[in-house]
Amino acid sequence: MAKNIYASAAQVTIFSTIEKALSFAYRIVLSRFLGAEGVGIYQICLSVFSVFLTMASSGIPVTVSRMIAKQSATGTLAGKHAVVSAGVAGTLLFTVPAAIILFFGRGMLSFLFPDGDSIDIFVILLPGLILTSVYAVMRGTFWGNKQFMPYSLIELAEDSVMVILGSILVMFASSPSDGAFRATVAVLISYIFSFIVSVGWYLAHGGKFVHPREQLKPLLASAMPITAMRTSTSLINSVVATFLPALLISTCGYENSEALALYGAVTGMSLPVLFIPNSLIGSIAVVTAPEMSEHYYAKRTQKLRGDIEKTIKAAVLIAAIVIPPLYVLGDEIGVLLFDNAFSGRVISDFSFMLMPMCISMITTTVLNSMNCEVKTLIYFFIGALFMLACIFVLTPIAGIYSYMTGLAGSNFITAGLNLALLSKKCPSVSWAKYTVTCTALCVLGSMFGLVIDSLTDSMPTAAAMAVCGAAVTAFMLAALRVAGAVKFAALKAILKK
């Protein structure tokens, strides 16, 4: 079973990587045909839309997945249909009134947009609020039923429709605003596509829509804390984006352009690199969450404990392999990718943040699969308050590093609280020894990397990075193998499936 889980996670990760590559290529196309102004209008419209989409459906897929897993544990097919129907009903209860209010009250949102054209473009997306929220329910249905191939294919097809159609449409744009309009139309059509295909797949494979009365209340109760957490994340990021540059100006004496440059280097350059492990961990979370929910509700304690241990260890292992190269090569990465030495310094200085960050992310998923959404929401707020306190207290002393310190501390706090709760829910889960071993090997691998880095100083930068990165990664894999933290035979068996 474990091999199937990680094979599915690898499948989801591969498709996700292809999607990200398509999105990156599409950004290049948009920048060429729309220009900075058109891309700016397009991004503003999508950013505002994403806030409402997060409020509408961000907690639905995970909750539907968990509740379907619960029905699988009891063998109730009718209950699965009721869960899906409740998910659709719950999201329509919010999105239909929201879309109507936003359409007729769009003038109230004028302060969020630079001009009237932007508001008109935003309105185009409102039908997509309804359609993609229903697709979110279908996505949770795929997860809960462990149908990861159709989920991956539909996700990739949705992105492909947007990229291909959008690329064709924007080539004939007459102005930046017209280009943004055409790109937004492509987004809406991609939403229509995923809605039709996912609902069609559900119905064609025996799915039904029934009266959702019994499942609607528990679904909303479980989804609301997750939605609140993700919506709060967006709002907190907005608060940080507003106040951190202002604090750098008022307390550190930076000019406005300098403060924005520092903030941009950290959030637009350093953090995307540091968040690289999130994609793989997210794939593992998608695959393992319904499995653990099914074990939890069926009271299969031994299997649940085994899945929890494997999942946490997978996250720790990912962090252990990634941390040393980022610590050693952070400076070079910043210069090579972004032509910005400071962003590289931040990558190196905060690379060890990845360990608590990965643990926090995966344990939140584990606990949510065990019906602990309210507790994880509370822990999130505790970590977020710590981060905000660091920003306001430490900025006069540490500058932009106050934010990174707060972010690292926030992940450390939520990881600790999550693990403490997990120890109560499943006392025999073993994770501490493995985590300590991998962390110690991270330190050893980083020291080894510094030695190799100093020996390659005379080489061209790209060649030195390749040699050092390969040496550090090989050292870490060998050390982890000797310590028994990774088994290549198991990995080979997974890849063969």
C-alpha positions as CSV (number, residue, x, y, z in Angstrom):
1,M,0.0,0.0,0.0
2,A,2.8,2.4,0.8
3,K,4.3,1.8,-2.6
4,N,1.0,2.7,-4.2
5,I,0.8,5.9,-2.2
6,Y,4.2,7.2,-3.2
7,A,3.8,6.1,-6.8
8,S,0.5,8.1,-6.9
9,A,2.4,11.0,-5.3
10,A,5.1,10.8,-7.9
11,Q,2.4,10.8,-10.6
12,V,0.6,13.9,-9.2
13,T,4.0,15.7,-8.8
14,I,5.0,15.0,-12.4
15,F,1.7,16.4,-13.8
16,S,2.0,19.4,-11.4
17,T,5.5,20.1,-12.7
18,I,4.3,20.1,-16.3
19,E,1.5,22.5,-15.3
20,K,4.0,24.9,-13.7
21,A,6.2,24.8,-16.8
22,L,3.2,25.6,-19.0
23,S,2.3,28.5,-16.7
24,F,5.8,29.8,-16.8
25,A,5.8,29.7,-20.6
26,Y,2.4,31.5,-20.7
27,R,3.7,34.3,-18.5
28,I,6.4,34.9,-21.1
29,V,3.8,35.0,-23.9
30,L,1.6,37.4,-21.9
31,S,4.5,39.7,-21.1
32,R,5.4,39.9,-24.8
33,F,1.9,40.6,-26.2
34,L,0.3,42.5,-23.3
35,G,3.2,44.5,-22.0
36,A,3.7,45.5,-18.4
37,E,0.4,47.5,-18.3
38,G,-1.7,44.6,-19.7
39,V,-0.1,42.0,-17.5
40,G,-0.7,44.4,-14.5
41,I,-4.4,44.7,-15.2
42,Y,-4.7,40.9,-15.8
43,Q,-2.9,40.1,-12.5
44,I,-4.9,42.6,-10.5
45,C,-8.2,41.1,-11.7
46,L,-7.0,37.5,-11.0
47,S,-5.7,38.5,-7.5
48,V,-9.0,40.0,-6.5
49,F,-10.9,37.1,-7.9
50,S,-8.6,34.6,-6.1
51,V,-9.6,36.1,-2.7
52,F,-13.3,35.4,-3.4
53,L,-12.5,32.0,-4.8
54,T,-10.5,31.2,-1.7
55,M,-13.4,32.2,0.5
56,A,-15.8,30.2,-1.6
57,S,-14.2,26.8,-1.9
58,S,-10.6,26.5,-0.5
59,G,-11.7,24.2,2.3
60,I,-14.2,22.2,0.2
61,P,-11.9,19.7,-1.7
62,V,-10.0,18.5,1.4
63,T,-13.3,18.2,3.4
64,V,-15.1,16.3,0.6
65,S,-12.1,14.0,0.3
66,R,-12.0,13.2,4.0
67,M,-15.8,12.7,4.2
68,I,-15.8,10.4,1.2
69,A,-13.0,8.4,2.8
70,K,-15.1,8.2,5.9
71,Q,-18.0,6.7,3.8
72,S,-15.6,4.3,2.2
73,A,-14.6,3.1,5.7
74,T,-18.2,2.3,6.4
75,G,-19.0,1.0,2.9
76,T,-21.8,3.5,2.3
77,L,-22.1,4.4,-1.4
78,A,-25.2,6.5,-0.8
79,G,-23.3,8.5,1.8
80,K,-20.6,9.3,-0.8
81,H,-23.3,10.7,-3.2
82,A,-24.7,12.8,-0.3
83,V,-21.3,14.2,0.5
84,V,-20.7,15.3,-3.1
85,S,-24.2,16.8,-3.3
86,A,-23.6,18.6,0.0
87,G,-20.3,20.0,-1.3
88,V,-22.0,21.3,-4.5
89,A,-25.0,22.7,-2.5
90,G,-22.6,24.3,0.1
91,T,-20.5,26.1,-2.5
92,L,-23.5,27.2,-4.5
93,L,-25.1,28.7,-1.4
94,F,-22.1,31.1,-1.3
95,T,-21.0,31.6,-4.9
96,V,-24.3,32.3,-6.6
97,P,-25.3,35.2,-4.2
98,A,-21.7,36.4,-4.2
99,A,-21.5,36.5,-8.0
100,I,-24.8,38.4,-8.2
101,I,-23.8,40.9,-5.5
102,L,-20.4,41.5,-7.1
103,F,-22.0,41.9,-10.6
104,F,-24.5,44.5,-9.5
105,G,-22.3,46.1,-6.8
106,R,-19.1,46.2,-8.8
107,G,-18.8,49.9,-8.3
108,M,-18.1,49.3,-4.6
109,L,-14.9,47.5,-5.6
110,S,-13.5,50.5,-7.6
111,F,-10.9,51.2,-5.0
112,L,-9.3,47.8,-5.8
113,F,-8.8,48.5,-9.5
114,P,-6.9,51.2,-11.4
115,D,-9.7,52.0,-13.8
116,G,-13.2,51.1,-15.1
117,D,-11.9,48.7,-17.7
118,S,-10.3,46.6,-15.0
119,I,-13.6,46.2,-13.2
120,D,-15.3,45.2,-16.4
121,I,-12.7,42.6,-17.0
122,F,-13.0,41.3,-13.5
123,V,-16.8,40.9,-14.0
124,I,-16.1,38.4,-16.8
125,L,-14.7,36.0,-14.2
126,L,-17.8,35.9,-12.0
127,P,-19.4,32.9,-13.8
128,G,-16.1,31.2,-13.2
129,L,-16.5,31.7,-9.4
130,I,-19.6,29.4,-9.5
131,L,-18.2,26.9,-12.0
132,T,-14.7,26.4,-10.6
133,S,-16.2,26.1,-7.1
134,V,-18.2,23.2,-8.3
135,Y,-15.1,21.8,-9.9
136,A,-13.4,22.1,-6.5
137,V,-16.0,19.6,-5.1
138,M,-15.3,17.3,-8.0
139,R,-11.5,17.6,-7.2
140,G,-12.2,16.5,-3.7
141,T,-14.3,13.6,-5.0
142,F,-11.3,12.4,-7.1
143,W,-9.0,12.6,-4.1
144,G,-11.5,10.8,-1.8
145,N,-12.0,8.0,-4.3
146,K,-8.2,7.8,-5.0
147,Q,-8.8,8.6,-8.7
148,F,-5.5,10.5,-9.1
149,M,-5.0,10.0,-12.8
150,P,-8.3,11.7,-14.0
151,Y,-7.6,14.4,-11.5
152,S,-4.1,15.0,-12.8
153,L,-5.3,14.9,-16.4
154,I,-8.1,17.3,-15.9
155,E,-5.9,19.8,-14.1
156,L,-3.3,19.6,-16.9
157,A,-6.0,19.9,-19.6
158,E,-7.5,22.9,-17.9
159,D,-4.1,24.7,-17.9
160,S,-3.5,23.6,-21.5
161,V,-6.8,25.1,-22.6
162,M,-6.1,28.4,-20.9
163,V,-2.5,28.6,-22.3
164,I,-3.3,27.6,-25.9
165,L,-6.5,29.6,-26.2
166,G,-5.0,32.6,-24.3
167,S,-1.9,32.6,-26.5
168,I,-4.0,32.7,-29.6
169,L,-6.4,35.4,-28.4
170,V,-3.8,37.8,-27.1
171,M,-1.9,37.8,-30.3
172,F,-4.7,39.8,-31.9
173,A,-5.1,42.3,-29.0
174,S,-5.4,45.9,-30.0
175,S,-4.4,47.4,-26.7
176,P,-3.1,46.3,-23.2
177,S,-6.6,46.5,-21.8
178,D,-8.0,44.4,-24.7
179,G,-5.2,41.9,-24.2
180,A,-6.1,41.6,-20.5
181,F,-9.7,41.1,-21.5
182,R,-8.8,38.3,-24.0
183,A,-6.5,36.6,-21.5
184,T,-9.3,36.7,-18.9
185,V,-11.8,35.1,-21.4
186,A,-9.3,32.3,-21.8
187,V,-9.3,31.7,-18.0
188,L,-13.1,31.6,-17.9
189,I,-13.2,29.1,-20.8
190,S,-10.7,26.9,-19.0
191,Y,-13.0,27.0,-15.9
192,I,-16.0,26.0,-18.1
193,F,-13.9,23.1,-19.6
194,S,-12.9,21.7,-16.2
195,F,-16.4,22.0,-14.9
196,I,-18.0,20.1,-17.8
197,V,-15.3,17.4,-17.9
198,S,-15.2,16.8,-14.2
199,V,-19.0,16.7,-13.7
200,G,-19.3,14.5,-16.8
201,W,-16.7,12.1,-15.4
202,Y,-18.4,11.9,-12.1
203,L,-21.8,11.1,-13.6
204,A,-20.4,8.7,-16.2
205,H,-18.7,6.7,-13.4
206,G,-21.8,6.1,-11.3
207,G,-22.0,9.4,-9.5
208,K,-25.3,10.9,-8.5
209,F,-26.7,14.1,-7.0
210,V,-29.0,13.3,-4.1
211,H,-30.6,15.3,-1.2
212,P,-27.7,16.7,0.8
213,R,-29.5,17.2,4.1
214,E,-27.6,14.8,6.3
215,Q,-24.1,15.7,5.1
216,L,-24.4,19.5,4.5
217,K,-24.0,20.6,8.1
218,P,-21.0,18.4,9.0
219,L,-19.3,19.3,5.7
220,L,-19.7,23.1,6.2
221,A,-18.5,22.7,9.9
222,S,-15.3,20.9,8.7
223,A,-14.7,23.1,5.6
224,M,-15.0,26.5,7.3
225,P,-11.9,26.2,9.5
226,I,-9.8,25.2,6.5
227,T,-11.3,28.0,4.4
228,A,-10.7,30.5,7.3
229,M,-7.1,29.4,7.5
230,R,-6.4,29.8,3.8
231,T,-8.3,33.1,3.5
232,S,-6.5,34.4,6.6
233,T,-3.2,33.5,4.9
234,S,-4.1,35.6,1.9
235,L,-5.2,38.5,4.2
236,I,-2.1,38.3,6.3
237,N,0.1,38.3,3.3
238,S,-1.7,41.5,2.2
239,V,-1.1,43.0,5.6
240,V,2.6,42.2,5.5
241,A,2.8,43.6,1.9
242,T,1.3,46.9,3.1
243,F,3.0,47.4,6.5
244,L,6.5,45.9,6.1
245,P,7.8,48.3,3.5
246,A,6.3,51.2,5.5
247,L,8.1,49.9,8.6
248,L,11.4,49.6,6.7
249,I,11.0,53.2,5.6
250,S,9.9,54.6,9.0
251,T,12.2,52.6,11.3
252,C,15.2,51.8,9.2
253,G,15.5,54.9,7.1
254,Y,15.2,53.3,3.7
255,E,13.8,55.2,0.7
256,N,10.6,53.9,-0.7
257,S,12.3,52.3,-3.7
258,E,14.8,50.6,-1.4
259,A,12.1,49.2,0.9
260,L,10.1,47.8,-2.0
261,A,13.3,46.3,-3.5
262,L,14.1,44.5,-0.3
263,Y,10.5,43.2,0.1
264,G,10.4,42.1,-3.6
265,A,13.8,40.3,-3.2
266,V,12.5,38.3,-0.2
267,T,8.9,37.5,-1.3
268,G,9.4,37.3,-5.1
269,M,12.9,35.7,-5.2
270,S,14.0,34.0,-2.0
271,L,10.7,32.5,-0.8
272,P,9.8,30.8,-4.2
273,V,13.1,29.0,-4.0
274,L,12.6,28.1,-0.3
275,F,9.1,26.9,-1.0
276,I,10.3,24.4,-3.7
277,P,9.7,21.3,-1.4
278,N,6.0,22.4,-0.9
279,S,5.0,21.1,-4.4
280,L,6.2,17.5,-3.6
281,I,4.9,17.6,-0.1
282,G,1.6,18.9,-1.4
283,S,1.4,15.9,-3.8
284,I,2.1,13.5,-1.0
285,A,-0.6,15.2,1.1
286,V,-3.2,14.9,-1.6
287,V,-2.6,11.2,-2.0
288,T,-2.2,10.2,1.6
289,A,-5.0,12.3,3.2
290,P,-8.0,10.2,2.1
291,E,-6.1,7.0,2.9
292,M,-5.5,8.2,6.5
293,S,-9.1,9.4,6.9
294,E,-10.3,6.0,5.8
295,H,-8.1,4.3,8.4
296,Y,-9.1,6.8,11.1
297,Y,-12.8,6.3,10.7
298,A,-12.5,2.6,10.3
299,K,-10.4,2.5,13.5
300,R,-7.6,0.7,11.7
301,T,-5.1,2.1,14.2
302,Q,-2.0,0.1,13.1
303,K,-2.4,1.1,9.4
304,L,-3.1,4.7,10.4
305,R,0.0,4.9,12.5
306,G,2.1,3.4,9.7
307,D,0.7,5.9,7.2
308,I,1.3,8.8,9.5
309,E,4.9,7.8,10.2
310,K,5.7,7.3,6.5
311,T,4.1,10.6,5.6
312,I,6.0,12.6,8.2
313,K,9.2,10.9,7.4
314,A,8.8,11.6,3.7
315,A,8.4,15.3,4.5
316,V,11.4,15.3,6.7
317,L,13.5,13.4,4.1
318,I,12.6,15.9,1.4
319,A,13.7,18.8,3.7
320,A,16.9,17.0,4.6
321,I,17.9,16.5,1.0
322,V,17.1,20.1,-0.1
323,I,18.5,22.1,2.9
324,P,22.3,21.5,2.4
325,P,22.4,22.5,-1.3
326,L,20.4,25.6,-0.6
327,Y,22.5,26.6,2.4
328,V,25.8,26.1,0.5
329,L,24.7,27.5,-2.8
330,G,22.2,30.1,-1.8
331,D,24.3,33.1,-2.7
332,E,25.1,31.7,-6.2
333,I,21.4,30.8,-6.7
334,G,20.3,34.4,-6.0
335,V,22.8,35.8,-8.5
336,L,22.3,33.2,-11.2
337,L,18.5,33.1,-11.2
338,F,17.7,36.7,-10.2
339,D,20.9,38.7,-10.5
340,N,20.3,39.6,-6.9
341,A,22.9,38.7,-4.3
342,F,20.7,39.7,-1.3
343,S,18.0,37.2,-2.3
344,G,20.6,34.5,-2.3
345,R,21.9,35.4,1.1
346,V,18.3,35.1,2.5
347,I,18.0,31.6,0.8
348,S,21.2,30.5,2.5
349,D,20.5,32.1,5.9
350,F,17.0,30.6,6.2
351,S,17.4,27.3,4.4
352,F,17.0,25.4,7.8
353,M,13.5,26.9,8.0
354,L,12.5,24.2,5.6
355,M,12.5,21.4,8.2
356,P,9.8,22.9,10.5
357,M,8.0,24.3,7.5
358,C,7.7,20.8,5.9
359,I,6.7,19.2,9.2
360,S,4.1,21.9,9.8
361,M,2.6,21.5,6.3
362,I,2.3,17.7,6.4
363,T,1.1,17.4,10.0
364,T,-1.6,20.0,9.3
365,T,-2.8,17.7,6.5
366,V,-2.6,14.6,8.8
367,L,-4.6,16.3,11.6
368,N,-7.2,17.6,9.2
369,S,-7.7,14.0,7.9
370,M,-8.4,13.1,11.5
371,N,-11.1,15.8,12.0
372,C,-8.9,18.3,13.8
373,E,-9.6,21.3,11.5
374,V,-10.5,23.7,14.4
375,K,-7.3,22.9,16.3
376,T,-5.1,23.4,13.3
377,L,-6.8,26.7,12.6
378,I,-6.1,27.8,16.2
379,Y,-2.4,26.8,15.9
380,F,-2.2,28.6,12.6
381,F,-3.4,31.8,14.2
382,I,-0.9,31.4,17.1
383,G,2.0,31.1,14.6
384,A,0.6,34.0,12.5
385,L,0.5,36.3,15.6
386,F,4.1,35.4,16.4
387,M,5.1,36.3,12.8
388,L,3.3,39.7,13.0
389,A,4.8,40.4,16.4
390,C,8.3,39.7,15.0
391,I,7.7,42.1,12.1
392,F,6.6,45.0,14.3
393,V,9.1,44.4,17.1
394,L,12.2,43.3,15.2
395,T,12.1,45.4,12.1
396,P,13.9,48.4,13.7
397,I,16.7,45.9,14.7
398,A,16.8,43.3,12.0
399,G,15.2,45.1,9.0
400,I,13.7,42.7,6.4
401,Y,15.0,39.8,8.4
402,S,12.3,40.4,10.9
403,Y,9.8,38.9,8.4
404,M,11.9,35.8,7.7
405,T,12.5,35.3,11.4
406,G,8.8,35.6,12.1
407,L,8.0,33.2,9.3
408,A,10.6,30.6,10.5
409,G,9.3,30.9,14.1
410,S,5.7,30.6,12.9
411,N,6.4,27.3,11.2
412,F,8.4,26.1,14.2
413,I,5.5,26.9,16.5
414,T,2.8,25.3,14.3
415,A,5.0,22.2,13.7
416,G,5.5,21.8,17.5
417,L,1.8,22.3,18.4
418,N,0.8,19.9,15.6
419,L,3.2,17.2,16.7
420,A,2.0,17.6,20.3
421,L,-1.6,17.1,19.3
422,L,-0.7,14.2,17.0
423,S,1.1,12.5,19.9
424,K,-2.2,12.7,21.9
425,K,-4.4,11.5,19.0
426,C,-2.0,8.7,18.1
427,P,0.4,8.2,21.0
428,S,2.6,5.5,19.4
429,V,3.6,7.4,16.3
430,S,7.3,7.5,16.0
431,W,8.9,10.5,14.3
432,A,11.4,12.2,16.8
433,K,14.4,9.9,16.3
434,Y,14.1,10.0,12.5
435,T,13.8,13.8,12.5
436,V,16.7,14.3,14.8
437,T,18.9,12.0,12.7
438,C,18.0,13.8,9.4
439,T,18.5,17.2,11.0
440,A,22.0,16.2,12.3
441,L,22.8,14.9,8.8
442,C,21.7,18.2,7.4
443,V,24.3,20.0,9.5
444,L,27.0,17.5,8.5
445,G,26.0,17.8,4.8
446,S,26.1,21.6,5.0
447,M,29.6,21.5,6.5
448,F,30.7,19.1,3.8
449,G,29.2,21.4,1.2
450,L,31.1,24.5,2.5
451,V,34.4,22.6,2.1
452,I,33.5,21.5,-1.5
453,D,32.4,25.1,-2.3
454,S,35.7,26.5,-1.2
455,L,37.5,24.0,-3.4
456,T,35.6,25.0,-6.5
457,D,36.1,28.8,-6.1
458,S,38.4,29.0,-9.2
459,M,35.8,27.3,-11.5
460,P,33.1,29.2,-13.5
461,T,30.0,29.9,-11.4
462,A,27.7,27.5,-13.2
463,A,30.2,24.7,-13.2
464,A,31.1,25.2,-9.6
465,M,27.4,25.1,-8.7
466,A,26.9,21.9,-10.6
467,V,29.9,20.1,-9.1
468,C,29.1,21.3,-5.5
469,G,25.4,20.6,-5.8
470,A,26.0,17.1,-7.1
471,A,28.6,16.4,-4.4
472,V,26.4,17.6,-1.6
473,T,23.4,15.7,-2.8
474,A,25.4,12.6,-3.3
475,F,26.9,13.0,0.2
476,M,23.4,13.4,1.8
477,L,21.9,10.4,0.0
478,A,24.9,8.3,1.1
479,A,24.7,9.5,4.7
480,L,21.0,9.0,4.8
481,R,21.4,5.5,3.4
482,V,24.1,4.6,6.0
483,A,21.9,6.0,8.7
484,G,19.0,3.9,7.5
485,A,16.9,7.0,6.7
486,V,16.3,6.1,3.1
487,K,16.0,2.7,1.3
488,F,16.9,2.8,-2.4
489,A,15.4,-0.7,-3.0
490,A,12.0,0.6,-1.9
491,L,12.4,3.7,-4.1
492,K,13.3,1.6,-7.1
493,A,10.3,-0.6,-6.6
494,I,8.0,2.5,-6.4
495,L,9.4,3.9,-9.6
496,K,8.9,0.6,-11.4
497,K,5.2,0.6,-10.7
